[in-house]
Amino acid sequence: MSMTLADILRIKEERGYSVAKLSEYSGVPVGTLQKLLRGESKNPRKATLDAIERVLYGDEKHYPGKAFEYEVEGRQPDLVREPAAQYGRSLPEQGEYTLQDYYALPDDRRVELIDGVFYDMAAPSFVHQQITGLVYAQIRDFIEKNGGDCIPSIAPVDVQLDCDNKTMIQPDVLIVCDPKKLKSFGVLGAPDFVLEVISPSTKKKDMLTKLVKYMEAGVKEYWVIDPDRKVLIVYLAEERGMPCIYPLQGKAGVHLYEGRLQIDLEKIAGVIEKMNRIMGEE
């Protein structure tokens, strides 16, 4: 996009557009526009910026801003999307969405795109955040101490798992050892290691849908932590998806590092117990 924020504000005022009118013409939700115009959106989506630019260049009549909703796993969420029609396509069905639709989402909405299907991502719980942060810190510290080419990361980071235009996911924690897979938007291809912390609402997706995707894409090691059952489930590609299940006791070695990288499972169990006690869930 060639326009700067200053250009957008200037032309918006010159043409007398209110935020509501600019939203109507561009299809960009009012909340997203307000954050952008206040300078609060640090990395706005390209499709969002392109839609605004087209309107401010005088093409609003070609891009009506009627929004729509879609179903996720059989229910109707409040996730509102900009219309695919404004980007030159008819309204797709679940299973037909692409990265074009993904990038057209409002900046404050989190979803995963898997084989053309959108899955809503609720804000992670405090327990979820504590666990992912704890595991990531142990992985990061080990890699920094021992060197090597592998790069760890923590959500949210986009992973174009199949290198196609129908899948984009955001694992909780990942390790990428091939620097060629690191792109400006995120990761292109399969990470070497992935960790997901599941909840009742994500269990089916993480244990079935994403498990199959990870194994097929070439993820070497997939860890799943279930805070409710207090277990770690490990899937290795070389074992053809047969899981090993460990209670959150002692330590568990990451196979990617031949077990030298040890994750303290008792610390994870301690975090779960502490947070449950604080929040009165036990």
C-alpha positions in Angstrom: 0.0 0.0 0.0 1.4 3.4 -1.0 -0.7 5.5 1.5 0.6 6.4 4.9 -1.6 6.9 7.9 -1.2 10.6 7.4 -2.4 10.2 3.8 -5.5 8.2 5.0 -6.4 10.8 7.6 -5.9 13.7 5.2 -8.0 12.2 2.3 -10.6 11.0 4.7 -11.1 14.5 6.0 -10.9 16.1 2.5 -13.7 13.8 1.2 -15.8 14.2 4.4 -16.0 10.5 5.3 -17.0 9.6 8.8 -15.6 6.3 10.2 -19.0 4.7 9.7 -19.1 5.7 6.0 -15.6 4.6 5.3 -16.5 1.3 7.0 -19.6 1.0 4.8 -17.7 1.6 1.6 -14.6 -0.5 2.4 -16.1 -3.4 4.3 -13.6 -2.9 7.1 -15.3 -3.1 10.5 -15.6 0.2 12.4 -13.6 -1.1 15.3 -10.7 -2.1 13.0 -10.8 1.3 11.3 -10.8 3.2 14.6 -7.7 1.3 15.8 -6.0 1.9 12.5 -6.8 5.6 12.4 -5.6 6.0 16.0 -2.3 4.4 15.1 -3.0 1.4 17.4 -2.7 -1.3 14.7 1.0 -2.1 14.4 0.6 -4.7 11.6 -2.7 -4.2 9.8 -3.5 -6.8 7.2 -2.7 -5.9 3.6 -6.2 -6.7 2.4 -7.6 -4.2 5.0 -5.2 -1.5 3.8 -5.9 -2.2 0.1 -9.7 -1.9 0.7 -9.3 1.5 2.4 -6.9 2.7 -0.3 -9.4 1.7 -3.1 -12.1 3.7 -1.4 -10.0 6.8 -0.8 -8.9 6.7 -4.4 -12.6 7.0 -5.4 -13.6 3.4 -6.1 -16.0 2.9 -3.3 -19.0 2.1 -5.6 -17.3 -1.1 -6.7 -16.7 -2.4 -3.2 -19.9 -2.5 -1.1 -19.2 -3.1 2.5 -21.9 -5.6 3.6 -20.4 -8.0 6.2 -21.4 -11.6 6.8 -21.1 -14.3 9.4 -20.1 -17.9 8.9 -20.6 -21.2 10.8 -17.8 -22.8 12.8 -18.1 -26.5 13.8 -21.9 -26.3 13.5 -22.5 -23.2 15.6 -23.0 -19.6 14.7 -20.3 -17.4 16.3 -20.2 -13.6 16.4 -17.2 -13.5 14.1 -17.8 -10.9 11.4 -15.8 -11.0 8.2 -15.3 -8.6 5.4 -17.0 -9.8 2.3 -15.0 -12.0 -0.1 -17.1 -10.4 -2.9 -15.2 -7.1 -2.6 -12.0 -9.0 -3.5 -13.5 -10.2 -6.8 -15.0 -13.6 -5.6 -18.4 -14.9 -4.8 -19.2 -15.8 -1.2 -17.4 -19.1 -0.4 -18.6 -22.0 1.8 -16.8 -23.7 4.6 -14.1 -25.8 3.0 -13.6 -23.2 0.2 -12.0 -20.3 2.2 -8.4 -19.3 1.2 -5.6 -17.2 2.5 -7.3 -14.3 0.7 -10.2 -14.6 3.1 -7.9 -15.1 6.1 -6.0 -11.9 5.4 -9.3 -10.0 5.0 -10.3 -10.7 8.6 -10.4 -7.8 11.1 -7.1 -7.4 12.9 -8.7 -8.2 16.3 -10.2 -11.5 15.2 -8.2 -14.8 15.7 -9.0 -17.9 13.6 -7.2 -20.8 12.1 -7.7 -21.9 8.5 -7.5 -25.6 8.0 -8.2 -27.1 4.6 -10.5 -24.2 3.7 -12.4 -24.3 7.0 -12.3 -21.5 9.5 -12.1 -22.3 13.2 -12.7 -19.6 15.7 -10.0 -19.2 18.4 -11.2 -18.0 21.7 -8.8 -15.9 23.9 -6.5 -18.4 25.8 -7.2 -18.9 29.4 -4.7 -17.7 32.1 -3.7 -21.3 32.7 -3.1 -21.8 29.0 -0.9 -18.8 28.8 1.1 -19.8 31.9 1.8 -23.2 30.5 2.9 -22.1 27.0 5.1 -19.4 28.5 6.8 -21.9 30.8 7.5 -24.4 28.1 8.6 -21.8 25.6 11.1 -20.3 28.2 12.7 -23.7 28.8 13.0 -24.4 25.1 14.4 -20.9 24.4 16.9 -21.1 27.3 18.2 -24.5 26.1 18.6 -23.3 22.5 20.4 -20.1 23.5 22.8 -22.0 25.8 23.6 -24.7 23.2 23.4 -22.7 20.0 22.4 -24.2 16.7 20.1 -23.1 13.8 16.7 -23.9 15.4 14.4 -21.0 16.2 11.7 -21.3 18.9 8.5 -19.2 18.8 5.3 -18.7 20.8 1.8 -17.9 19.6 0.6 -16.0 17.8 2.7 -16.7 14.7 1.2 -17.7 11.3 2.2 -21.1 10.0 1.3 -21.9 6.3 1.6 -25.6 7.1 1.0 -27.1 3.6 2.5 -24.3 1.6 -0.8 -23.9 -0.1 -3.6 -21.2 0.2 -6.1 -23.2 2.3 -4.3 -23.7 5.6 -2.9 -21.2 8.1 -2.5 -22.2 11.7 -1.1 -20.7 14.9 0.5 -23.4 17.2 1.0 -22.5 20.8 4.8 -23.2 20.8 7.0 -24.3 17.8 10.5 -24.9 16.8 11.8 -24.4 13.2 15.2 -25.7 12.3 15.3 -24.8 8.6 15.9 -21.0 8.4 14.6 -21.0 4.8 11.1 -21.6 6.2 11.1 -18.4 8.1 9.3 -15.6 6.2 8.2 -12.1 6.9 4.6 -13.3 7.7 5.6 -16.3 9.8 6.5 -19.9 8.8 6.2 -21.5 5.4 6.0 -25.2 5.8 6.1 -27.6 8.7 7.8 -26.8 12.0 10.0 -29.5 13.4 8.3 -29.4 16.8 4.9 -28.2 17.8 3.2 -27.9 21.2 -0.6 -27.3 21.8 -2.2 -26.8 25.1 -5.8 -28.1 24.8 -9.0 -27.0 26.3 -12.5 -28.6 26.1 -13.4 -26.3 23.2 -10.2 -27.1 21.2 -9.7 -30.8 22.1 -11.3 -32.2 19.0 -9.5 -29.9 16.7 -6.1 -30.4 18.4 -6.3 -34.1 19.0 -7.8 -35.1 15.6 -7.8 -32.4 12.9 -4.5 -30.8 13.7 -2.8 -34.1 14.6 -3.5 -35.4 11.1 -2.4 -32.2 9.5 0.8 -32.1 11.5 1.8 -35.6 10.8 1.0 -35.4 7.1 2.8 -32.1 6.7 6.0 -33.5 8.2 6.1 -32.2 11.8 8.6 -34.5 13.5 7.3 -34.1 17.0 3.9 -33.0 18.3 3.3 -32.5 22.0 -0.2 -32.0 23.5 -0.7 -30.9 27.1 -4.1 -31.5 28.7 -4.4 -29.4 31.8 -7.7 -31.1 32.9 -6.3 -34.6 32.8 -2.8 -33.4 33.8 -1.0 -35.4 31.1 1.4 -34.9 28.3 0.7 -36.7 25.0 3.6 -37.1 22.6 3.3 -38.0 18.9 6.4 -38.7 16.9 6.3 -38.9 13.1 8.7 -41.9 13.1 6.2 -43.8 15.3 3.4 -43.1 12.8 1.2 -41.2 15.2 1.2 -43.7 18.0 1.1 -41.6 21.2 3.0 -41.9 24.4 1.2 -40.5 27.4 3.0 -39.2 30.5 1.6 -37.9 33.8 2.9 -34.4 34.6 5.7 -35.7 36.8 9.4 -35.4 36.6 10.8 -34.3 33.2 10.3 -35.2 29.6 12.9 -35.0 26.9 12.4 -33.4 23.5 13.2 -36.1 20.9 14.3 -33.3 18.4 17.3 -32.9 20.7 17.7 -36.6 21.5 16.3 -36.0 25.0 19.0 -33.4 26.0 16.3 -30.7 26.1 14.3 -31.6 29.3 10.9 -30.0 30.0 10.0 -29.8 33.6 6.6 -31.4 33.8 6.3 -30.9 37.6 6.6 -27.2 37.1 3.7 -27.4 34.6 1.6 -29.4 37.1 2.5 -26.8 39.8 1.2 -24.0 37.5 -2.0 -25.8 36.9 -2.6 -26.5 40.6 -1.7 -22.9 41.6 -4.0 -21.3 39.0 -6.9 -23.6 39.8 -6.5 -22.8 43.5 -6.4 -19.1 42.8 -9.4 -19.2 40.6 -11.3 -21.5 42.9 -11.8 -24.3 40.4 -10.8 -27.1 42.8 
